[in-house]
Amino acid sequence: MSELSEAQRDKLDEDQFAFPKERKEPLNNASHVRNAIARFNQVRDASDDERDAAWGRIKRAAKRHGVEMDESSWRDLKAKK
């Protein structure tokens, strides 16, 4: 995965994060989208509504960056464990 410097991360708009309030899980390229999916369940202190919204942002970013997703909901991630 390509690393983002602090300066690069600071330049990203809020809508380029799965969790924009906390600026967690950037979605600026395919590698970061895949990482956001893989780390989704590691995000703490997020309500189900916030997770639903974040998942929607991830799905849109995945489509934009050509990342295929098997899961239709973030709740499907728990089922795979």
Backbone as JSON Lines, residues from 0, in Angstrom:
{"i":0,"aa":"M","n":[0.84,-1.17,0.0],"ca":[0.0,0.0,0.0],"c":[0.89,1.24,0.0]}
{"i":1,"aa":"S","n":[0.47,2.23,-0.74],"ca":[1.24,3.47,-0.76],"c":[1.0,4.23,0.54]}
{"i":2,"aa":"E","n":[2.09,4.71,1.11],"ca":[2.01,5.47,2.35],"c":[1.63,6.91,2.06]}
{"i":3,"aa":"L","n":[0.82,7.46,2.92],"ca":[0.49,8.88,2.85],"c":[1.32,9.61,3.88]}
{"i":4,"aa":"S","n":[1.98,10.67,3.46],"ca":[2.68,11.49,4.44],"c":[1.62,12.28,5.23]}
{"i":5,"aa":"E","n":[2.04,12.84,6.32],"ca":[1.11,13.63,7.12],"c":[0.58,14.82,6.31]}
{"i":6,"aa":"A","n":[1.45,15.42,5.52],"ca":[1.04,16.55,4.69],"c":[0.03,16.12,3.63]}
{"i":7,"aa":"Q","n":[0.25,14.96,3.01],"ca":[-0.68,14.46,2.01],"c":[-2.03,14.14,2.64]}
{"i":8,"aa":"R","n":[-1.99,13.51,3.81],"ca":[-3.21,13.15,4.51],"c":[-3.99,14.41,4.9]}
{"i":9,"aa":"D","n":[-3.28,15.44,5.33],"ca":[-3.93,16.68,5.73],"c":[-4.6,17.38,4.55]}
{"i":10,"aa":"K","n":[-4.1,17.15,3.34],"ca":[-4.66,17.79,2.15],"c":[-5.93,17.1,1.65]}
{"i":11,"aa":"L","n":[-6.19,15.88,2.1],"ca":[-7.38,15.16,1.66],"c":[-8.65,15.81,2.21]}
{"i":12,"aa":"D","n":[-9.67,15.91,1.37],"ca":[-10.97,16.4,1.82],"c":[-11.6,15.36,2.74]}
{"i":13,"aa":"E","n":[-12.51,15.82,3.59],"ca":[-13.18,14.92,4.52],"c":[-13.9,13.79,3.81]}
{"i":14,"aa":"D","n":[-14.43,14.06,2.6],"ca":[-15.18,13.03,1.89],"c":[-14.27,11.94,1.32]}
{"i":15,"aa":"Q","n":[-12.97,12.06,1.51],"ca":[-12.04,11.03,1.06],"c":[-11.63,10.1,2.2]}
{"i":16,"aa":"F","n":[-12.4,10.09,3.28],"ca":[-12.19,9.2,4.4],"c":[-13.45,8.4,4.67]}
{"i":17,"aa":"A","n":[-13.29,7.15,5.05],"ca":[-14.46,6.36,5.42],"c":[-15.13,6.95,6.65]}
{"i":18,"aa":"F","n":[-14.31,7.39,7.6],"ca":[-14.8,8.01,8.83],"c":[-14.28,9.45,8.86]}
{"i":19,"aa":"P","n":[-14.98,10.37,8.19],"ca":[-14.46,11.73,8.02],"c":[-14.32,12.53,9.31]}
{"i":20,"aa":"K","n":[-15.19,12.31,10.27],"ca":[-15.13,13.06,11.53],"c":[-13.79,12.81,12.22]}
{"i":21,"aa":"E","n":[-13.35,11.56,12.2],"ca":[-12.09,11.19,12.83],"c":[-10.92,11.19,11.85]}
{"i":22,"aa":"R","n":[-11.25,11.39,10.54],"ca":[-10.27,11.33,9.46],"c":[-9.53,9.99,9.48]}
{"i":23,"aa":"K","n":[-10.34,8.92,9.6],"ca":[-9.81,7.55,9.61],"c":[-10.12,6.86,8.3]}
{"i":24,"aa":"E","n":[-9.23,6.03,7.85],"ca":[-9.37,5.19,6.67],"c":[-9.53,6.01,5.38]}
{"i":25,"aa":"P","n":[-8.42,6.54,4.88],"ca":[-8.48,7.28,3.62],"c":[-8.93,6.4,2.46]}
{"i":26,"aa":"L","n":[-9.59,7.02,1.5],"ca":[-10.16,6.29,0.35],"c":[-9.7,6.92,-0.97]}
{"i":27,"aa":"N","n":[-8.48,7.39,-1.01],"ca":[-8.0,8.15,-2.16],"c":[-7.45,7.3,-3.3]}
{"i":28,"aa":"N","n":[-7.29,6.0,-3.09],"ca":[-6.84,5.11,-4.18],"c":[-7.26,3.68,-3.86]}
{"i":29,"aa":"A","n":[-7.07,2.77,-4.82],"ca":[-7.53,1.39,-4.66],"c":[-6.89,0.7,-3.46]}
{"i":30,"aa":"S","n":[-5.62,0.94,-3.27],"ca":[-4.91,0.31,-2.16],"c":[-5.5,0.72,-0.81]}
{"i":31,"aa":"H","n":[-5.78,2.0,-0.66],"ca":[-6.37,2.48,0.59],"c":[-7.8,1.99,0.77]}
{"i":32,"aa":"V","n":[-8.54,1.84,-0.31],"ca":[-9.9,1.3,-0.21],"c":[-9.85,-0.14,0.3]}
{"i":33,"aa":"R","n":[-8.96,-0.95,-0.28],"ca":[-8.83,-2.34,0.19],"c":[-8.41,-2.38,1.65]}
{"i":34,"aa":"N","n":[-7.54,-1.48,2.05],"ca":[-7.1,-1.42,3.44],"c":[-8.26,-1.01,4.36]}
{"i":35,"aa":"A","n":[-9.08,-0.07,3.91],"ca":[-10.23,0.36,4.72],"c":[-11.2,-0.78,4.95]}
{"i":36,"aa":"I","n":[-11.38,-1.62,3.94],"ca":[-12.25,-2.79,4.08],"c":[-11.63,-3.76,5.08]}
{"i":37,"aa":"A","n":[-10.35,-4.03,4.93],"ca":[-9.67,-4.99,5.8],"c":[-9.64,-4.54,7.26]}
{"i":38,"aa":"R","n":[-9.54,-3.24,7.48],"ca":[-9.43,-2.72,8.85],"c":[-10.75,-2.2,9.42]}
{"i":39,"aa":"F","n":[-11.81,-2.36,8.69],"ca":[-13.09,-1.76,9.08],"c":[-13.49,-2.11,10.51]}
{"i":40,"aa":"N","n":[-13.36,-3.35,10.88],"ca":[-13.79,-3.78,12.21],"c":[-12.83,-3.37,13.32]}
{"i":41,"aa":"Q","n":[-11.71,-2.77,12.97],"ca":[-10.76,-2.29,13.97],"c":[-11.08,-0.88,14.45]}
{"i":42,"aa":"V","n":[-11.98,-0.2,13.76],"ca":[-12.36,1.17,14.16],"c":[-13.22,1.08,15.41]}
{"i":43,"aa":"R","n":[-12.82,1.82,16.41],"ca":[-13.52,1.8,17.7],"c":[-14.41,3.04,17.83]}
{"i":44,"aa":"D","n":[-15.36,2.96,18.73],"ca":[-16.22,4.08,19.09],"c":[-16.99,4.66,17.91]}
{"i":45,"aa":"A","n":[-17.45,3.81,17.02],"ca":[-18.3,4.25,15.91],"c":[-19.66,3.58,16.07]}
{"i":46,"aa":"S","n":[-20.71,4.38,15.94],"ca":[-22.07,3.83,16.04],"c":[-22.4,3.06,14.77]}
{"i":47,"aa":"D","n":[-23.48,2.3,14.83],"ca":[-23.92,1.57,13.64],"c":[-24.27,2.54,12.5]}
{"i":48,"aa":"D","n":[-24.86,3.68,12.83],"ca":[-25.18,4.67,11.81],"c":[-23.9,5.21,11.15]}
{"i":49,"aa":"E","n":[-22.89,5.47,11.95],"ca":[-21.61,5.94,11.4],"c":[-20.97,4.86,10.54]}
{"i":50,"aa":"R","n":[-21.07,3.61,10.97],"ca":[-20.53,2.5,10.19],"c":[-21.29,2.33,8.87]}
{"i":51,"aa":"D","n":[-22.61,2.49,8.91],"ca":[-23.4,2.41,7.68],"c":[-22.95,3.49,6.69]}
{"i":52,"aa":"A","n":[-22.79,4.71,7.19],"ca":[-22.36,5.82,6.33],"c":[-20.94,5.57,5.79]}
{"i":53,"aa":"A","n":[-20.05,5.09,6.65],"ca":[-18.68,4.8,6.22],"c":[-18.67,3.71,5.16]}
{"i":54,"aa":"W","n":[-19.5,2.7,5.34],"ca":[-19.55,1.6,4.37],"c":[-20.04,2.12,3.01]}
{"i":55,"aa":"G","n":[-20.98,3.03,3.04],"ca":[-21.45,3.63,1.79],"c":[-20.33,4.38,1.09]}
{"i":56,"aa":"R","n":[-19.53,5.13,1.85],"ca":[-18.39,5.83,1.26],"c":[-17.36,4.86,0.71]}
{"i":57,"aa":"I","n":[-17.13,3.76,1.41],"ca":[-16.19,2.74,0.94],"c":[-16.69,2.12,-0.36]}
{"i":58,"aa":"K","n":[-17.98,1.79,-0.42],"ca":[-18.54,1.19,-1.63],"c":[-18.41,2.11,-2.83]}
{"i":59,"aa":"R","n":[-18.68,3.4,-2.63],"ca":[-18.55,4.36,-3.73],"c":[-17.09,4.49,-4.16]}
{"i":60,"aa":"A","n":[-16.18,4.53,-3.2],"ca":[-14.75,4.64,-3.52],"c":[-14.27,3.37,-4.22]}
{"i":61,"aa":"A","n":[-14.77,2.22,-3.8],"ca":[-14.38,0.95,-4.44],"c":[-14.8,0.96,-5.9]}
{"i":62,"aa":"K","n":[-16.0,1.41,-6.17],"ca":[-16.47,1.48,-7.55],"c":[-15.62,2.44,-8.36]}
{"i":63,"aa":"R","n":[-15.33,3.6,-7.78],"ca":[-14.54,4.63,-8.46],"c":[-13.12,4.15,-8.78]}
{"i":64,"aa":"H","n":[-12.54,3.33,-7.88],"ca":[-11.15,2.88,-8.05],"c":[-11.04,1.45,-8.58]}
{"i":65,"aa":"G","n":[-12.17,0.86,-8.95],"ca":[-12.15,-0.48,-9.55],"c":[-11.83,-1.61,-8.59]}
{"i":66,"aa":"V","n":[-12.23,-1.46,-7.33],"ca":[-12.01,-2.5,-6.32],"c":[-13.28,-3.33,-6.2]}
{"i":67,"aa":"E","n":[-13.15,-4.63,-6.42],"ca":[-14.3,-5.52,-6.28],"c":[-14.54,-5.84,-4.81]}
{"i":68,"aa":"M","n":[-15.82,-5.85,-4.45],"ca":[-16.21,-6.16,-3.08],"c":[-17.19,-7.32,-3.09]}
{"i":69,"aa":"D","n":[-16.95,-8.3,-2.23],"ca":[-17.88,-9.41,-2.08],"c":[-18.98,-9.08,-1.08]}
{"i":70,"aa":"E","n":[-18.67,-8.23,-0.13],"ca":[-19.6,-7.91,0.95],"c":[-20.55,-6.8,0.51]}
{"i":71,"aa":"S","n":[-21.82,-6.96,0.84],"ca":[-22.78,-5.9,0.53],"c":[-22.98,-5.0,1.74]}
{"i":72,"aa":"S","n":[-22.59,-5.47,2.92],"ca":[-22.74,-4.7,4.15],"c":[-21.52,-4.94,5.03]}
{"i":73,"aa":"W","n":[-21.22,-3.96,5.89],"ca":[-20.11,-4.15,6.81],"c":[-20.39,-5.28,7.8]}
{"i":74,"aa":"R","n":[-21.66,-5.58,7.98],"ca":[-22.01,-6.7,8.87],"c":[-21.57,-8.04,8.3]}
{"i":75,"aa":"D","n":[-21.4,-8.12,6.98],"ca":[-20.9,-9.34,6.33],"c":[-19.45,-9.62,6.73]}
{"i":76,"aa":"L","n":[-18.71,-8.59,7.13],"ca":[-17.31,-8.78,7.53],"c":[-17.22,-9.64,8.78]}
{"i":77,"aa":"K","n":[-18.14,-9.45,9.7],"ca":[-18.14,-10.23,10.94],"c":[-18.42,-11.71,10.66]}
{"i":78,"aa":"A","n":[-19.24,-11.98,9.67],"ca":[-19.62,-13.35,9.36],"c":[-18.44,-14.16,8.84]}
{"i":79,"aa":"K","n":[-17.44,-13.51,8.27],"ca":[-16.3,-14.22,7.7],"c":[-15.31,-14.69,8.75]}
{"i":80,"aa":"K","n":[-15.4,-14.16,9.95],"ca":[-14.42,-14.52,10.99],"c":[-14.7,-15.86,11.59]}
